[in-house]
Amino acid sequence: MSLSLSYIPGAAVAPTPARTGTARLLLDARRAYRGGPAAVAARQRARLAAQIAYARARSPYYRELYRGLPPQVDDVVLLPVTSKAQLMDRFDDWVTDPRATRDDVEAFVADPTRIGDQFLGDYTVATTSGTTGTRGIFLLDQLPLAVATAMMGRMLAGLVRPVDLVRIAAGGGRIALVTATGGHFASAAAAARLRSSPRRAQRVQAFSVQTPLPELVAQLNAFRPAVLAPYAGTAALLAGEQEAGRLDIHPTLAVLAAEGLPDREYQRIAAAFGAKVGHSYAATECPFLSYSCKEGWLHVNADWAILEPVDADHQPTPPGRRSHTVLLTNLANRVQPILRYDLGDSVLARPDPCPCGNPLPAIRVQGRTADLLSFPSPHGPVTVTPLTLSALLDRIPGIEVFQIIHAGPTTLRLRLLVRTGIDPDQAWQAARGALADLLANSGLDHVEIERADEPPRPSAGGKYRLVQPLALH
């Protein structure tokens, strides 16, 4: 399987047709957009019915779960709610390819040399860090990757002009990905696949989010990207370096992922780099979920995904009111059907048409705002992004759930829950050592790391916040 550039946010400047017909998907996405809400809804209903039928036919788990439903279903609210814990617990029955067993996938992701390789020759593997208390392992077949390309094309059509594409080409088309590395994260797997192509390796460079900021600045200055694709929190840090004159790059386009930021931060990032800035709200379970508009709203690609804002009882939340959680249905991925899946995020749906003119549903995410961790140092404040810390601990074997609490100006408190059969003291020493090394490399060797007696604690919504900034205490 070949990964298109658009699988990594910001990389689809010129989408390349994949075997599944990306060009056809791009054309269909344009037609659905121009056809308005009715055209989008028609595609959604047809794809939902097909997805449900496929899941019932190929997945023992869904066949059992849906046995009381009518033979034909095209209304998502008739389906029971699912969760990561339920699906992971029934992994071998959930997948529609009987060759894909959990034991084999676990062995695959345990090998860091396989990052970006195809599992069984057909699937990309992506892991999540367990923000709901359960680590997720997800398989992506070819269709969702092609859909991701098409949806990125849809976003770029509203974001960049032909002159911007000319500027990107004039800048050598160089794309800088600032992402988590060292694990089977979705972005790391895609970056590894892109680097395996000699032609693309010359213009696509992956930079580790864990690199100390001065070193990262030097690397980006040397690379001179035309497209910058960092996590949002990292982009805020880099914008500060650009404003201070230490970073001197001039990307035409910056596309941000992962954490959400206040609107003023997106404006500051755009001004600092003189770049068009787009961002998205997505998940490993659905990498093509939404993209931003000029009004600051996120538009759900509702022809390929269904997002339902609901209350604590999974009943619909009216537009204009913050939801307790949100249910996700991915209409593209067949190997691991995601149907009415409790994503754990809180969203607010816009009650009226968005002024930007986009006919797709508009939302704002209420539960994913990034909080940077700032520590005093002899040379001035040093800031670390939550993802830098969480991605580091996610790679340590045996840790089921962790929480890093910014308990004081120079104190981090670490809560750990380890898997059965793992020595808690050994896991603690490994985690503490990794954090201490990272902090020391950033000039923060004076920051103390405490071991918490209590286990990780979920929020009121049941979701574990992996990194809790000082402002919350």
C-alpha positions in Angstrom: 0.0 0.0 0.0 1.3 3.5 -0.8 0.5 6.4 1.5 -0.5 9.6 -0.2 1.1 12.8 1.0 -2.2 14.1 2.4 -2.2 11.4 5.1 0.1 13.7 7.0 -1.6 17.1 7.7 -0.2 19.8 5.4 1.5 17.4 3.0 -1.1 17.2 0.2 -0.1 20.1 -1.8 -0.4 18.0 -5.0 -2.5 14.9 -4.2 -1.4 11.8 -6.1 -4.0 9.3 -7.2 -3.8 6.0 -5.3 -4.8 2.6 -6.3 -8.3 3.1 -4.8 -9.0 6.1 -7.2 -8.1 9.2 -5.3 -8.8 11.3 -8.4 -12.3 9.9 -8.5 -12.8 10.7 -4.8 -11.5 14.2 -5.3 -14.1 14.7 -8.0 -16.9 13.3 -5.9 -15.9 15.5 -2.9 -16.1 18.5 -5.2 -19.5 17.5 -6.5 -20.8 16.8 -2.9 -19.6 20.2 -1.8 -21.2 22.0 -4.7 -24.4 20.0 -4.3 -24.9 21.3 -0.7 -26.4 19.6 2.3 -28.8 17.5 0.3 -26.0 16.0 -1.8 -23.8 15.4 1.3 -26.7 13.7 3.2 -27.5 11.4 0.2 -23.9 10.2 0.1 -23.8 9.8 3.9 -27.0 7.6 4.0 -25.8 5.4 1.1 -22.3 4.9 2.6 -23.7 4.2 6.1 -26.0 1.5 4.8 -23.1 -0.1 2.9 -20.8 0.1 6.0 -23.4 -1.5 8.3 -24.1 -4.3 5.8 -20.4 -5.0 5.4 -19.8 -5.0 9.2 -22.6 -7.4 9.7 -21.3 -9.7 7.0 -17.6 -9.7 7.9 -17.3 -8.9 11.6 -18.4 -11.5 14.2 -18.6 -8.7 16.8 -21.0 -6.5 14.8 -23.0 -9.5 13.6 -23.7 -10.3 17.3 -24.2 -6.6 18.3 -26.7 -6.0 15.5 -28.7 -9.2 15.6 -31.8 -7.4 16.8 -31.8 -4.7 14.1 -33.8 -4.7 10.9 -32.1 -6.3 7.9 -31.6 -2.8 6.2 -30.4 0.1 8.3 -29.5 3.6 7.1 -30.1 5.6 10.2 -27.2 5.9 12.6 -29.3 6.5 15.7 -30.7 2.9 15.5 -27.2 1.6 16.2 -25.9 0.8 19.7 -23.0 2.9 21.0 -19.5 1.4 21.0 -16.3 2.3 22.8 -12.5 1.7 22.4 -12.5 -0.6 25.4 -15.2 -2.8 24.0 -13.7 -3.0 20.5 -10.2 -3.6 21.8 -11.5 -6.3 24.1 -13.1 -8.1 21.1 -10.3 -7.2 18.6 -10.2 -10.6 16.8 -14.0 -10.6 16.4 -14.1 -6.9 15.5 -11.8 -6.9 12.5 -13.2 -8.0 9.2 -10.0 -9.7 8.0 -9.6 -12.9 10.0 -5.8 -12.9 9.3 -5.5 -9.8 11.5 -5.2 -11.1 15.1 -4.5 -9.0 18.1 -1.4 -11.1 19.0 0.1 -10.6 15.6 -0.7 -6.8 15.5 0.8 -6.4 19.1 4.0 -8.1 17.9 4.1 -5.9 14.9 3.8 -2.6 16.9 6.3 -3.9 19.5 9.0 -3.6 16.7 10.0 0.0 16.1 11.8 -1.0 12.9 8.4 -1.8 11.4 7.1 1.7 11.7 5.5 2.6 8.3 5.6 -1.0 7.1 2.4 -2.6 5.9 0.8 -5.2 8.2 -0.1 -8.3 6.2 0.9 -6.4 3.1 -2.4 -4.5 3.2 -2.8 -2.3 6.2 -1.2 0.7 7.9 -1.1 0.3 11.7 -1.6 3.3 14.0 -1.7 3.3 17.8 -3.2 5.7 20.3 -1.9 6.6 23.7 -5.0 5.6 25.7 -6.6 8.9 26.7 -9.8 7.0 27.6 -7.9 4.4 29.7 -7.4 1.9 26.8 -4.6 1.9 24.3 -5.9 1.7 20.8 -4.5 -0.3 17.9 -6.1 0.7 14.6 -5.7 -0.8 11.1 -6.3 1.5 8.1 -7.0 0.0 4.7 -6.4 1.8 1.4 -9.8 3.6 1.1 -9.5 5.8 4.2 -6.0 6.9 3.1 -7.4 7.9 -0.3 -10.3 9.6 1.3 -7.9 11.6 3.5 -6.2 12.8 0.3 -9.5 13.9 -1.1 -10.5 15.7 2.0 -7.2 17.5 2.2 -7.7 18.5 -1.4 -11.1 19.9 -0.3 -9.5 21.9 2.5 -6.7 23.3 0.3 -9.2 24.4 -2.4 -10.7 26.8 0.1 -7.3 27.8 1.7 -4.7 28.3 -1.0 -4.7 30.2 -4.3 -2.8 29.3 -7.5 -0.2 31.8 -6.5 0.4 30.0 -3.3 1.0 26.7 -5.1 3.5 28.6 -7.3 5.3 29.9 -4.2 5.4 26.4 -2.7 6.9 25.0 -5.9 9.4 27.8 -6.1 10.4 26.9 -2.5 11.3 23.4 -3.7 8.1 21.9 -2.4 9.9 21.1 0.8 7.6 19.8 3.6 8.6 19.8 7.2 6.7 17.4 9.5 7.2 18.1 13.2 5.7 15.0 14.8 6.0 12.3 17.4 8.5 9.7 16.4 9.7 6.4 17.7 6.3 4.7 17.9 3.5 3.5 15.6 1.7 6.8 15.8 -0.4 7.6 12.7 1.8 10.5 11.6 5.0 8.7 12.4 3.9 5.7 10.3 2.9 7.9 7.4 6.2 9.9 7.6 8.2 6.7 7.5 6.3 5.5 4.5 7.0 8.8 2.7 10.7 8.7 3.6 10.9 5.2 2.0 10.5 6.8 -1.5 13.8 8.3 -2.6 12.1 11.0 -4.7 9.9 12.2 -1.8 12.6 11.8 0.8 14.4 14.7 -0.8 11.6 17.1 -0.1 9.8 15.6 2.9 11.6 15.8 6.2 10.3 14.5 9.6 11.5 16.3 12.7 10.9 14.9 16.2 8.6 16.9 18.4 10.9 15.8 21.3 13.9 17.6 19.8 15.1 20.5 22.2 13.7 23.7 20.8 17.1 25.4 19.9 18.1 22.3 18.0 14.7 22.1 16.2 15.0 25.7 15.3 18.5 25.1 13.8 17.2 22.1 11.8 14.2 24.0 10.4 16.5 27.0 9.4 18.7 24.6 7.5 15.8 22.8 5.8 13.8 26.0 4.8 10.4 24.4 4.4 7.8 25.7 1.9 5.1 23.8 3.9 5.2 23.5 7.7 3.1 20.7 9.3 3.6 20.7 13.1 1.3 19.9 16.0 -0.6 23.0 17.0 1.2 23.5 20.4 4.5 23.1 18.7 3.5 25.7 16.1 2.8 28.2 18.8 6.3 27.6 20.2 7.9 28.0 16.7 6.0 31.1 16.1 7.5 32.6 19.2 11.0 31.6 18.0 10.2 33.3 14.6 9.0 36.5 16.3 12.3 36.5 18.3 14.4 36.1 15.2 15.9 32.8 16.1 13.8 31.0 13.6 13.9 32.4 10.1 11.7 30.3 7.8 9.0 31.5 5.3 6.6 28.7 4.6 3.7 29.5 2.3 1.4 27.1 4.1 1.2 25.8 7.7 -1.3 23.0 8.5 -1.7 22.2 12.2 -3.0 19.1 13.8 -3.6 17.5 17.3 -4.2 20.1 20.0 -6.6 23.0 19.6 -5.5 26.6 20.2 -7.4 29.8 20.9 -8.3 31.7 17.7 -5.8 34.5 18.5 -3.0 31.9 18.5 -3.8 30.8 14.9 -3.7 34.5 13.9 -0.4 35.0 15.6 1.1 31.9 13.9 -0.1 33.1 10.5 1.4 36.6 11.1 4.7 35.3 12.4 5.3 33.1 9.4 3.4 35.2 6.8 1.7 31.9 5.9 -1.8 30.6 5.2 -2.7 28.6 8.3 -5.2 25.7 8.4 -6.0 23.3 11.2 -8.1 20.2 11.7 -9.8 18.2 14.3 -9.4 14.5 13.6 -8.5 11.2 15.4 -6.6 8.1 14.6 -9.9 6.4 14.2 -10.8 8.9 11.5 -7.9 10.9 10.1 -10.1 12.9 7.6 -12.7 14.1 10.1 -12.7 17.9 9.6 -10.9 21.0 8.6 -11.0 24.7 9.5 -12.4 27.7 7.7 -11.6 31.4 7.7 -14.3 32.0 10.4 -12.6 29.7 12.9 -15.1 26.9 12.7 -14.3 23.2 11.8 -16.3 21.7 9.0 -17.0 18.0 9.3 -16.6 15.9 6.1 -20.1 14.6 6.6 -20.1 12.7 3.3 -17.5 10.3 4.8 -18.0 10.7 8.6 -20.9 11.2 11.0 -20.3 13.1 14.2 -23.1 13.2 16.8 -22.9 15.6 19.7 -24.7 13.8 22.6 -25.3 14.1 26.3 -24.1 11.7 29.1 -27.0 9.3 28.1 -26.0 9.4 24.5 -29.1 11.5 23.6 -28.7 14.3 20.9 -27.4 17.6 22.1 -29.0 20.6 20.4 -26.9 22.8 18.2 -25.5 25.7 20.1 -25.1 23.7 23.3 -21.8 22.0 24.4 -22.1 18.2 24.3 -21.0 15.8 26.9 -19.3 13.6 24.3 -19.4 12.9 20.6 -20.1 9.7 18.7 -18.1 9.0 15.6 -18.9 6.9 12.6 -16.2 6.4 9.9 -17.8 5.6 6.6 -14.5 4.6 4.8 -12.5 2.1 6.9 -13.8 -1.5 6.3 -11.1 -3.6 8.1 -12.1 -2.1 11.5 -15.6 -0.6 11.3 -16.0 2.4 13.6 -19.8 2.8 14.1 -21.3 5.2 16.8 -17.9 5.2 18.6 -17.7 7.3 21.8 -14.8 9.5 21.0 -14.8 11.3 24.4 -14.5 14.9 23.2 -16.9 17.7 23.9 -18.1 19.7 20.8 -20.5 22.6 20.0 -22.3 22.4 16.7 -23.1 25.7 15.0 -26.9 26.2 14.9 -26.9 28.2 11.6 -25.0 28.2 8.3 -21.4 29.2 8.6 -20.7 32.7 7.1 -17.8 31.2 5.2 -20.3 29.6 2.8 -19.1 26.0 3.4 -22.2 23.7 3.4 -20.7 21.1 5.6 -21.7 21.0 9.3 -19.6 23.3 11.5 -18.4 22.6 15.0 -16.0 23.9 17.6 -14.2 21.5 19.9 -14.6 22.3 23.6 -12.4 19.6 25.1 -9.1 19.6 23.2 -7.5 23.0 24.0 -3.7 22.6 24.3 -2.0 24.0 27.4 1.7 24.6 27.2 3.8 23.8 30.2 6.1 26.6 31.2 9.0 26.3 33.6 11.3 29.0 35.0 15.0 28.6 34.3 18.2 30.8 34.8 17.9 31.8 31.1 14.2 32.6 31.1 11.0 30.6 30.8 11.2 27.3 28.9 8.0 25.9 27.4 7.2 22.3 26.7 4.2 21.0 24.7 2.0 18.3 26.3 2.5 16.1 23.3 6.3 16.2 23.7 5.8 14.6 27.2 3.0 12.2 26.4 4.5 10.8 23.2 7.7 10.0 25.2 5.9 8.0 27.8 3.7 6.2 25.3 6.8 4.4 24.0 7.7 2.8 27.4 6.5 -0.8 27.5 4.2 -1.9 30.2 2.5 1.4 31.0 -1.3 1.1 30.6 -2.2 4.7 31.5 -0.2 7.7 32.7 -0.8 11.2 33.8 1.8 14.0 34.1 0.7 16.7 36.6 2.4 20.1 36.6 2.2 20.2 40.4 4.4 23.2 41.0 6.6 25.7 39.1 9.4 23.2 38.9 7.6 20.0 39.8 6.0 17.3 37.8 4.0 14.6 39.4 3.7 11.3 37.6 0.7 8.9 38.0 1.1 5.4 36.5 -1.0 2.4 35.9 1.0 -0.6 34.6 -0.2 -3.7 32.9 -0.6 -7.0 34.7 2.7 -8.7 35.2 4.8 -5.6 34.9 6.9 -4.4 37.9 5.6 -1.0 38.9 9.0 0.1 40.2 10.7 -0.8 37.0 8.1 1.1 34.9 8.5 4.1 37.2 12.3 4.2 36.9 12.0 3.9 33.1 9.4 6.7 32.9 11.3 9.0 35.3 14.6 8.4 33.4 13.0 9.2 30.1 11.4 12.4 31.4 14.5 13.5 33.2 16.6 13.1 30.0 14.1 15.1 28.0 14.0 17.9 30.5 17.7 18.0 30.9 18.1 18.3 27.1 15.9 21.4 27.3 17.9 23.0 30.1 15.4 21.9 32.8 17.4 19.5 34.8 16.3 21.4 37.9 12.7 20.2 37.5 11.8 17.5 40.0 9.8 14.5 39.0 7.7 13.0 41.8 6.0 9.6 41.9 2.3 9.8 42.8 0.8 7.3 45.1 -2.6 7.6 43.4 -3.4 6.1 40.0 -4.4 8.2 37.0 -7.8 9.8 37.4 -10.3 10.4 34.7 -12.2 13.7 34.2 -15.9 14.0 34.8 -16.5 13.0 31.2 -14.5 9.8 31.7 -11.5 10.8 29.7 -8.0 10.8 31.0 -6.1 14.0 30.5 -2.5 12.8 30.0 -0.9 16.1 30.8 -2.4 18.6 33.3 -0.9 22.1 33.3 -0.2 24.1 36.4 -3.2 26.4 35.7 -5.6 23.6 36.5 -4.4 23.3 40.1 
